[in-house]
């Protein structure tokens, strides 16, 4: 990604962040934390996910 595009992307992200109300940002952050995590990934990392992808690819 060229540097100009990266600066444009980061500027857009920062402006979007600053435009959202503080209450809404807190709500989004809380919702992300409450999202359930797959226990296989939590306990064993990415290996079960990679193994599952490998098996699906062979089918």
C-alpha positions in Angstrom: 0.0 0.0 0.0 1.5 3.3 -1.0 2.1 5.8 1.8 -0.5 8.3 0.5 -3.2 5.6 0.6 -2.2 4.5 4.0 -2.3 8.1 5.4 -5.7 8.5 3.8 -7.0 5.3 5.3 -5.7 6.1 8.8 -7.1 9.6 8.6 -10.5 8.2 7.7 -10.3 5.8 10.6 -9.4 8.5 13.1 -12.1 10.9 11.9 -14.7 8.1 12.1 -13.6 7.3 15.6 -13.7 10.9 16.6 -17.2 11.4 15.1 -18.8 8.5 17.0 -20.2 9.5 20.4 -18.3 8.2 23.5 -21.3 6.2 24.7 -21.6 4.4 21.3 -17.8 3.5 21.4 -18.2 2.1 24.9 -21.2 0.0 23.8 -19.4 -1.4 20.7 -16.4 -2.3 22.9 -18.6 -4.0 25.4 -20.4 -5.9 22.7 -17.1 -7.1 21.2 -16.0 -8.4 24.6 -19.3 -10.3 25.2 -19.0 -12.1 21.8 -18.5 -15.8 22.5 -15.0 -17.3 21.7 -14.7 -20.8 20.3 -13.3 -22.9 23.2 -11.1 -24.9 20.8 -9.4 -21.7 19.7 -9.2 -20.3 23.3 -7.6 -23.5 24.7 -5.4 -24.7 21.8 -4.8 -21.6 19.7 -5.0 -21.6 16.0 -4.0 -25.2 15.4 -7.6 -26.6 15.5 -8.7 -24.0 13.1 -5.8 -24.7 10.7 -6.5 -28.4 10.9 -10.2 -27.9 10.2 -9.3 -25.8 7.1 -6.9 -28.5 5.9 -9.6 -31.1 6.2 -12.1 -29.0 4.4 -9.7 -28.3 1.6 -9.1 -32.0 1.0 -12.9 -32.6 0.6 
